[in-house]
């Protein structure tokens, strides 16, 4: 089994459409989450607050600069995620295709490397 993150990326239009029918979206999303729980694949699922309420820490200069969010175009912003533990990328993509609140948006599917894949520092300064 491997972990995959389904990253929700909306646009102004898809976000407005979702908010216009938020009650139905919430019901279908809760049903979908229940299906993932029953299948034993859901690790976590979270939505994010309005990007305008966040902050951006920019490291492009000599010192970090903090500004009010958001940054970039709306379609570049991350709106929420599902973290799944599935057998393959194909299975993760299958679940992504079923996300009910994604009409007009995009879902990025990315594998989360296991701890054994992260380089470990083996020597210490001294």
KOLLODO-226033 format. One record per residue (C-alpha): residue in one letter; x negated, y, z negated. Coordinates in nm, 3 decimals, padded with zeros to 5 digits. Last residue first. Example, Ala and Ser with C-alpha at 12.3 -4.5 7.8 and 13.67 -1.06 7.14 Angstrom:
2
<atom><residu>s</residu><east>-01.367</east><north>-00.106</north><up>-00.714</up></atom>
<atom><residu>a</residu><east>-01.230</east><north>-00.450</north><up>-00.780</up></atom>
This chain:
126
<atom><residu>x</residu><east>-03.202</east><north>01.719</north><up>-01.496</up></atom>
<atom><residu>x</residu><east>-02.937</east><north>01.744</north><up>-01.244</up></atom>
<atom><residu>x</residu><east>-02.715</east><north>01.437</north><up>-01.228</up></atom>
<atom><residu>x</residu><east>-02.699</east><north>01.161</north><up>-00.971</up></atom>
<atom><residu>x</residu><east>-02.410</east><north>00.954</north><up>-00.846</up></atom>
<atom><residu>x</residu><east>-02.162</east><north>01.224</north><up>-00.739</up></atom>
<atom><residu>x</residu><east>-01.858</east><north>01.034</north><up>-00.614</up></atom>
<atom><residu>x</residu><east>-01.721</east><north>01.068</north><up>-00.263</up></atom>
<atom><residu>x</residu><east>-01.344</east><north>01.018</north><up>-00.258</up></atom>
<atom><residu>x</residu><east>-01.247</east><north>00.690</north><up>-00.091</up></atom>
<atom><residu>x</residu><east>-01.230</east><north>00.485</north><up>-00.414</up></atom>
<atom><residu>x</residu><east>-00.986</east><north>00.740</north><up>-00.554</up></atom>
<atom><residu>x</residu><east>-00.737</east><north>00.661</north><up>-00.278</up></atom>
<atom><residu>x</residu><east>-00.693</east><north>00.889</north><up>00.023</up></atom>
<atom><residu>x</residu><east>-00.351</east><north>01.055</north><up>00.060</up></atom>
<atom><residu>x</residu><east>-00.227</east><north>00.990</north><up>00.414</up></atom>
<atom><residu>x</residu><east>-00.059</east><north>01.277</north><up>00.596</up></atom>
<atom><residu>x</residu><east>00.282</east><north>01.303</north><up>00.765</up></atom>
<atom><residu>x</residu><east>00.377</east><north>01.658</north><up>00.872</up></atom>
<atom><residu>x</residu><east>00.749</east><north>01.720</north><up>00.884</up></atom>
<atom><residu>x</residu><east>00.885</east><north>01.982</north><up>01.120</up></atom>
<atom><residu>x</residu><east>01.196</east><north>02.201</north><up>01.107</up></atom>
<atom><residu>x</residu><east>01.507</east><north>02.243</north><up>01.325</up></atom>
<atom><residu>x</residu><east>01.693</east><north>01.974</north><up>01.132</up></atom>
<atom><residu>x</residu><east>01.476</east><north>01.868</north><up>00.837</up></atom>
<atom><residu>x</residu><east>01.734</east><north>01.845</north><up>00.558</up></atom>
<atom><residu>x</residu><east>01.830</east><north>01.481</north><up>00.625</up></atom>
<atom><residu>x</residu><east>01.484</east><north>01.321</north><up>00.612</up></atom>
<atom><residu>x</residu><east>01.531</east><north>01.004</north><up>00.822</up></atom>
<atom><residu>x</residu><east>01.246</east><north>01.054</north><up>01.070</up></atom>
<atom><residu>x</residu><east>01.010</east><north>01.106</north><up>00.777</up></atom>
<atom><residu>x</residu><east>01.101</east><north>00.759</north><up>00.641</up></atom>
<atom><residu>x</residu><east>01.001</east><north>00.598</north><up>00.971</up></atom>
<atom><residu>x</residu><east>00.687</east><north>00.812</north><up>00.981</up></atom>
<atom><residu>x</residu><east>00.588</east><north>00.672</north><up>00.640</up></atom>
<atom><residu>x</residu><east>00.648</east><north>00.316</north><up>00.767</up></atom>
<atom><residu>x</residu><east>00.431</east><north>00.385</north><up>01.072</up></atom>
<atom><residu>x</residu><east>00.161</east><north>00.531</north><up>00.851</up></atom>
<atom><residu>x</residu><east>00.146</east><north>00.197</north><up>00.674</up></atom>
<atom><residu>x</residu><east>00.237</east><north>-00.013</north><up>00.370</up></atom>
<atom><residu>x</residu><east>00.418</east><north>00.255</north><up>00.170</up></atom>
<atom><residu>x</residu><east>00.371</east><north>00.463</north><up>-00.145</up></atom>
<atom><residu>x</residu><east>00.558</east><north>00.785</north><up>-00.072</up></atom>
<atom><residu>x</residu><east>00.507</east><north>01.149</north><up>-00.175</up></atom>
<atom><residu>x</residu><east>00.794</east><north>01.369</north><up>-00.054</up></atom>
<atom><residu>x</residu><east>00.716</east><north>01.734</north><up>-00.001</up></atom>
<atom><residu>x</residu><east>00.826</east><north>02.095</north><up>-00.017</up></atom>
<atom><residu>x</residu><east>00.832</east><north>02.423</north><up>00.173</up></atom>
<atom><residu>x</residu><east>00.478</east><north>02.439</north><up>00.317</up></atom>
<atom><residu>x</residu><east>00.426</east><north>02.755</north><up>00.518</up></atom>
<atom><residu>x</residu><east>00.302</east><north>02.766</north><up>00.877</up></atom>
<atom><residu>x</residu><east>00.654</east><north>02.798</north><up>01.017</up></atom>
<atom><residu>x</residu><east>00.702</east><north>03.112</north><up>00.806</up></atom>
<atom><residu>x</residu><east>00.405</east><north>03.287</north><up>00.969</up></atom>
<atom><residu>x</residu><east>00.096</east><north>03.362</north><up>00.766</up></atom>
<atom><residu>x</residu><east>00.070</east><north>03.466</north><up>00.402</up></atom>
<atom><residu>x</residu><east>00.344</east><north>03.484</north><up>00.145</up></atom>
<atom><residu>x</residu><east>00.264</east><north>03.596</north><up>-00.108</up></atom>
<atom><residu>x</residu><east>00.146</east><north>03.876</north><up>-00.335</up></atom>
<atom><residu>x</residu><east>-00.226</east><north>03.938</north><up>-00.327</up></atom>
<atom><residu>x</residu><east>-00.531</east><north>03.804</north><up>-00.511</up></atom>
<atom><residu>x</residu><east>-00.883</east><north>03.866</north><up>-00.379</up></atom>
<atom><residu>x</residu><east>-01.160</east><north>03.616</north><up>-00.453</up></atom>
<atom><residu>x</residu><east>-01.508</east><north>03.772</north><up>-00.447</up></atom>
<atom><residu>x</residu><east>-01.768</east><north>03.776</north><up>-00.167</up></atom>
<atom><residu>x</residu><east>-01.499</east><north>03.765</north><up>00.098</up></atom>
<atom><residu>x</residu><east>-01.292</east><north>03.488</north><up>00.261</up></atom>
<atom><residu>x</residu><east>-01.180</east><north>03.344</north><up>-00.072</up></atom>
<atom><residu>x</residu><east>-00.821</east><north>03.473</north><up>-00.059</up></atom>
<atom><residu>x</residu><east>-00.597</east><north>03.388</north><up>-00.356</up></atom>
<atom><residu>x</residu><east>-00.236</east><north>03.415</north><up>-00.240</up></atom>
<atom><residu>x</residu><east>00.054</east><north>03.469</north><up>-00.478</up></atom>
<atom><residu>x</residu><east>00.406</east><north>03.335</north><up>-00.493</up></atom>
<atom><residu>x</residu><east>00.752</east><north>03.498</north><up>-00.502</up></atom>
<atom><residu>x</residu><east>00.754</east><north>03.569</north><up>-00.128</up></atom>
<atom><residu>x</residu><east>00.695</east><north>03.198</north><up>-00.068</up></atom>
<atom><residu>x</residu><east>01.046</east><north>03.123</north><up>-00.200</up></atom>
<atom><residu>x</residu><east>01.024</east><north>02.834</north><up>-00.444</up></atom>
<atom><residu>x</residu><east>00.890</east><north>02.491</north><up>-00.350</up></atom>
<atom><residu>x</residu><east>01.071</east><north>02.161</north><up>-00.317</up></atom>
<atom><residu>x</residu><east>00.951</east><north>01.848</north><up>-00.491</up></atom>
<atom><residu>x</residu><east>00.955</east><north>01.472</north><up>-00.437</up></atom>
<atom><residu>x</residu><east>00.742</east><north>01.212</north><up>-00.612</up></atom>
<atom><residu>x</residu><east>00.634</east><north>00.846</north><up>-00.593</up></atom>
<atom><residu>x</residu><east>00.916</east><north>00.718</north><up>-00.371</up></atom>
<atom><residu>x</residu><east>00.853</east><north>00.378</north><up>-00.208</up></atom>
<atom><residu>x</residu><east>01.049</east><north>00.132</north><up>-00.422</up></atom>
<atom><residu>x</residu><east>01.324</east><north>00.075</north><up>-00.164</up></atom>
<atom><residu>x</residu><east>01.584</east><north>00.167</north><up>-00.429</up></atom>
<atom><residu>x</residu><east>01.392</east><north>00.490</north><up>-00.500</up></atom>
<atom><residu>x</residu><east>01.369</east><north>00.571</north><up>-00.127</up></atom>
<atom><residu>x</residu><east>01.744</east><north>00.515</north><up>-00.084</up></atom>
<atom><residu>x</residu><east>01.817</east><north>00.732</north><up>-00.388</up></atom>
<atom><residu>x</residu><east>01.604</east><north>01.011</north><up>-00.241</up></atom>
<atom><residu>x</residu><east>01.811</east><north>00.990</north><up>00.078</up></atom>
<atom><residu>x</residu><east>02.138</east><north>01.015</north><up>-00.119</up></atom>
<atom><residu>x</residu><east>02.001</east><north>01.315</north><up>-00.311</up></atom>
<atom><residu>x</residu><east>01.903</east><north>01.477</north><up>00.020</up></atom>
<atom><residu>x</residu><east>02.249</east><north>01.414</north><up>00.169</up></atom>
<atom><residu>x</residu><east>02.421</east><north>01.571</north><up>-00.132</up></atom>
<atom><residu>x</residu><east>02.179</east><north>01.866</north><up>-00.145</up></atom>
<atom><residu>x</residu><east>02.217</east><north>01.936</north><up>00.227</up></atom>
<atom><residu>x</residu><east>02.597</east><north>01.924</north><up>00.199</up></atom>
<atom><residu>x</residu><east>02.590</east><north>02.183</north><up>-00.082</up></atom>
<atom><residu>x</residu><east>02.324</east><north>02.395</north><up>00.094</up></atom>
<atom><residu>x</residu><east>02.522</east><north>02.446</north><up>00.416</up></atom>
<atom><residu>x</residu><east>02.421</east><north>02.806</north><up>00.493</up></atom>
<atom><residu>x</residu><east>02.093</east><north>02.751</north><up>00.303</up></atom>
<atom><residu>x</residu><east>01.988</east><north>02.475</north><up>00.544</up></atom>
<atom><residu>x</residu><east>02.074</east><north>02.685</north><up>00.849</up></atom>
<atom><residu>x</residu><east>01.877</east><north>02.979</north><up>00.706</up></atom>
<atom><residu>x</residu><east>01.574</east><north>02.754</north><up>00.640</up></atom>
<atom><residu>x</residu><east>01.593</east><north>02.611</north><up>00.994</up></atom>
<atom><residu>x</residu><east>01.610</east><north>02.962</north><up>01.146</up></atom>
<atom><residu>x</residu><east>01.331</east><north>03.113</north><up>00.932</up></atom>
<atom><residu>x</residu><east>01.119</east><north>02.810</north><up>01.013</up></atom>
<atom><residu>x</residu><east>01.060</east><north>02.503</north><up>00.802</up></atom>
<atom><residu>x</residu><east>00.757</east><north>02.289</north><up>00.723</up></atom>
<atom><residu>x</residu><east>00.819</east><north>01.990</north><up>00.493</up></atom>
<atom><residu>x</residu><east>00.512</east><north>01.781</north><up>00.414</up></atom>
<atom><residu>x</residu><east>00.569</east><north>01.405</north><up>00.403</up></atom>
<atom><residu>x</residu><east>00.280</east><north>01.284</north><up>00.192</up></atom>
<atom><residu>x</residu><east>00.153</east><north>00.930</north><up>00.237</up></atom>
<atom><residu>x</residu><east>00.024</east><north>00.694</north><up>-00.028</up></atom>
<atom><residu>x</residu><east>-00.111</east><north>00.355</north><up>00.067</up></atom>
<atom><residu>x</residu><east>00.000</east><north>00.000</north><up>00.000</up></atom>
